[in-house]
Amino acid sequence: MEYRELSEYWESFPATANIYLTVASPEATADIYALATRLGVSDIGREEWVETGAISRMNRGSDAFTLYRPSGAVQYFDSTRWQTDDGVSTMDVSDKVAATAGYMEVDRLDLRGHDEFRLEQVNRLYAASGTAGTPLRSPRIIDAGVVFRRFIDDLPVAGKGGRIIVYLDRELRLTGCERTARRIASVQSRTQGWRSVEEVLEDIRAHWNQQNSNTATVTGLQLSYFEGGRMAEQHFIQPTFCLDLDLQPASGGMLTRVRHYMPAATNGIDL
């Protein structure tokens, strides 16, 4: 992107936004119990949980629940039906039909809460048979994953978190779901302005072009909120610049494409 394009993009930013505090992990554990209850699994005893590092798992029959304690992310799947293949059937439904079924499950399980999510994409899992060295025969769709992306203050959430995914079988029945969007506790502060184009470019140079070893070209830029993945502990959700960069070694060699995140507000908190 040219400097002029970046400067014009800055003009589209909202006047202000918020920096949010997230719900502490111990409080977020209530979500996994609430999800289990809505799925008909109740009276879960503490002895039923198996803890491995920062992950807690509980199985009852074919129902499997997972809590990722650093982020509070929750996950459920039916181990007898989730992403299983009967060797014959295929899933022949449109994105619109799958999305409608996904929305219904999100509401039934109250995965959204008071937060805003918008449809991002519908993924499909394929299965096929074949032998080494020959083309695969009769690829079939055995599962759909309907992905909803979180929006905060009308800005999308970037990063590995901030999603709801609903998994559906060929009959559009729920086989699993997960929420990787953190619960918000309160507003920590209002943003006091946006970092300038010059500051952003200098941050890129300092991070990726140490000792003039790379030429970094900005190919994409989005103002968003940021949430890390399931295993990332994160106390704040804040406006973030999400930059796509092409890195070309000064000495020649292979071009590398990376995604770079940095706090967008002048009073932002280091990621």
C-alpha positions in Angstrom: 0.0 0.0 0.0 1.2 3.5 -0.8 1.6 6.1 1.9 -1.3 8.0 0.4 -3.6 5.0 0.7 -2.6 4.4 4.3 -3.3 8.1 5.1 -6.7 7.9 3.5 -7.6 4.8 5.4 -6.8 6.6 8.7 -9.5 9.1 7.8 -12.1 6.3 8.0 -11.4 5.4 11.7 -14.1 6.0 14.3 -13.5 9.0 16.6 -13.0 6.8 19.6 -13.4 3.2 20.9 -12.9 1.3 24.1 -10.3 -0.8 25.9 -12.1 -3.6 27.7 -11.2 -5.7 30.8 -11.9 -9.4 30.3 -13.6 -11.7 32.8 -11.1 -13.6 35.0 -10.6 -17.2 34.1 -12.0 -18.7 37.3 -15.3 -16.8 36.7 -15.4 -17.9 33.1 -15.5 -21.5 34.1 -19.3 -21.1 34.7 -19.7 -21.0 30.9 -18.8 -24.7 30.5 -21.3 -25.8 33.1 -24.0 -23.6 31.5 -23.2 -25.1 28.1 -23.4 -28.6 29.5 -26.7 -28.0 31.1 -28.2 -26.7 27.9 -27.0 -29.8 26.2 -28.8 -32.0 28.8 -25.7 -32.8 30.9 -26.2 -31.7 34.5 -24.9 -32.4 38.0 -21.3 -32.6 36.9 -19.0 -33.5 39.8 -15.6 -32.0 40.3 -14.2 -35.6 40.2 -15.4 -36.0 36.6 -12.9 -33.4 35.3 -9.5 -34.4 34.2 -6.9 -31.6 34.1 -3.9 -31.6 31.8 -1.9 -28.5 32.3 -4.2 -25.5 31.6 -6.9 -27.7 30.0 -9.8 -29.3 31.8 -11.7 -32.1 30.1 -14.9 -34.0 31.1 -16.5 -36.9 29.2 -19.9 -38.4 30.0 -21.0 -41.0 27.5 -20.3 -39.6 24.0 -20.5 -36.0 25.2 -17.0 -34.4 25.6 -16.5 -31.0 27.1 -13.2 -29.0 27.2 -12.4 -25.8 29.1 -9.2 -23.8 28.1 -8.6 -22.0 31.3 -6.2 -19.3 30.1 -8.8 -17.8 27.8 -12.0 -19.3 29.2 -12.7 -20.8 25.8 -15.3 -23.7 25.8 -15.7 -26.6 23.5 -18.1 -29.5 23.1 -18.4 -32.4 20.7 -20.3 -35.7 20.4 -17.5 -38.2 20.0 -19.7 -40.7 18.1 -20.9 -38.2 15.5 -18.4 -35.3 15.2 -16.6 -35.4 11.9 -17.4 -39.1 11.3 -17.8 -40.8 8.0 -20.2 -43.6 7.2 -18.4 -44.3 3.9 -21.4 -43.5 1.7 -23.3 -40.3 2.6 -22.5 -36.7 1.6 -23.8 -33.4 2.8 -25.4 -31.4 0.1 -26.6 -28.1 1.6 -25.9 -24.5 0.6 -24.0 -22.0 2.8 -27.3 -20.2 3.5 -29.0 -23.3 4.8 -26.0 -24.3 6.9 -25.7 -20.8 8.3 -29.4 -20.6 9.2 -29.0 -23.9 11.1 -25.9 -22.6 12.8 -27.6 -19.4 13.9 -30.4 -21.5 15.4 -27.9 -23.6 17.5 -26.0 -20.5 18.6 -29.3 -19.1 20.0 -30.5 -22.4 21.5 -27.2 -22.8 23.4 -26.9 -19.1 24.2 -23.4 -19.0 22.8 -23.7 -15.4 21.8 -24.8 -13.9 25.2 -24.9 -10.1 24.9 -22.1 -10.1 22.3 -22.4 -9.5 18.5 -21.3 -12.1 16.0 -21.7 -12.1 12.3 -21.3 -15.0 9.8 -17.7 -15.3 8.6 -17.7 -18.5 6.5 -19.0 -22.0 6.2 -16.3 -24.7 6.1 -16.7 -28.2 4.9 -14.9 -31.4 5.8 -14.3 -33.8 2.9 -13.7 -37.5 2.9 -12.6 -39.7 0.0 -11.0 -43.1 -0.6 -8.1 -44.2 -2.7 -4.8 -45.9 -2.8 -1.3 -44.5 -3.0 -0.5 -43.1 -6.4 -4.1 -43.0 -7.7 -6.7 -40.2 -7.7 -9.1 -40.0 -4.8 -12.5 -41.5 -5.6 -15.9 -39.9 -4.8 -15.0 -37.1 -2.4 -17.9 -36.5 -0.1 -18.8 -33.7 2.4 -19.3 -35.2 5.9 -19.4 -32.2 8.1 -19.9 -28.4 8.0 -18.4 -25.9 10.4 -20.3 -22.6 10.5 -17.9 -19.8 11.7 -19.2 -16.6 13.3 -16.9 -13.7 13.9 -17.2 -11.4 16.8 -17.7 -7.6 16.4 -17.0 -5.0 19.1 -18.1 -1.4 18.7 -18.8 -2.3 15.1 -15.2 -3.4 14.5 -14.3 -7.0 13.7 -12.1 -9.1 16.0 -8.8 -10.3 14.5 -6.6 -13.1 15.8 -7.1 -16.7 16.6 -9.9 -16.0 19.2 -13.1 -14.1 18.9 -15.1 -16.9 17.2 -18.0 -19.2 17.6 -18.0 -22.4 15.5 -21.0 -24.7 15.2 -20.4 -28.2 13.7 -23.3 -29.8 11.8 -23.8 -33.3 10.4 -25.5 -34.2 7.1 -29.0 -33.8 8.7 -27.9 -30.4 10.1 -27.9 -31.7 13.6 -25.3 -30.4 16.1 -22.2 -32.5 16.5 -20.1 -29.9 18.3 -19.5 -26.3 19.0 -16.9 -23.9 20.5 -16.6 -20.3 21.7 -13.2 -18.8 21.7 -14.5 -15.2 22.4 -13.6 -14.0 25.8 -16.2 -12.6 28.2 -16.0 -8.8 28.7 -16.2 -7.6 32.3 -16.2 -3.8 31.9 -14.7 -0.8 30.0 -11.1 -0.2 31.3 -10.8 3.1 29.4 -11.7 5.1 26.3 -9.1 5.4 23.6 -7.4 8.8 23.5 -6.6 8.9 19.8 -5.0 6.7 17.1 -1.3 6.2 16.5 -0.2 7.9 13.4 0.9 6.3 10.1 4.5 7.3 10.8 4.4 5.5 14.2 3.0 2.4 12.6 5.6 2.3 9.9 8.4 2.9 12.5 7.0 0.0 14.6 7.2 -2.2 11.5 10.7 -1.2 10.8 11.9 -1.7 14.4 10.3 -5.2 14.5 10.9 -6.6 11.1 13.8 -4.6 9.6 16.5 -4.8 12.3 19.9 -4.0 10.9 18.3 -3.3 7.5 18.0 -7.1 6.9 14.5 -6.9 5.3 12.3 -4.7 3.1 8.8 -4.7 4.6 5.9 -3.8 2.4 2.4 -3.2 3.8 -0.1 -5.1 1.6 -3.1 -4.9 3.9 -4.3 -3.0 7.0 -7.4 -3.3 9.2 -8.4 -1.6 12.4 -9.9 -4.3 14.6 -10.1 -5.6 18.1 -7.7 -8.5 18.9 -8.2 -11.8 20.7 -5.5 -14.5 21.0 -6.1 -18.2 20.8 -7.5 -20.6 23.3 -4.3 -21.0 25.3 -3.5 -17.3 25.4 -4.2 -15.5 28.7 -5.4 -12.0 27.9 -6.6 -9.4 30.4 -7.6 -6.7 27.9 -9.4 -6.5 24.5 -8.3 -3.4 22.7 -8.3 -1.8 19.2 -5.4 -3.2 17.2 -3.9 -2.6 13.8 -3.8 -5.8 11.8 -1.2 -5.5 9.1 -0.4 -7.9 6.3 3.3 -7.6 5.3 5.5 -8.9 2.6 9.1 -9.3 3.8 11.9 -9.4 1.3 15.4 -10.2 2.6 17.8 -7.4 1.5 20.3 -10.1 0.4 17.7 -11.8 -1.8 15.9 -15.0 -1.2 12.3 -16.0 -0.6 9.6 -13.5 0.1 7.7 -14.2 3.3 4.2 -13.0 4.2 3.3 -12.3 7.8 0.6 -10.8 9.8 1.6 -8.2 12.3 -0.5 -6.9 15.2 0.1 -3.7 17.2 -2.0 -1.6 19.6 -3.9 1.1 17.6 -4.6 3.6 20.4 -2.2 6.1 21.7 -3.0 4.8 25.2 -3.0 1.2 24.0 -1.5 -1.7 26.1 1.4 -3.7 24.7 0.3 -7.0 23.3 
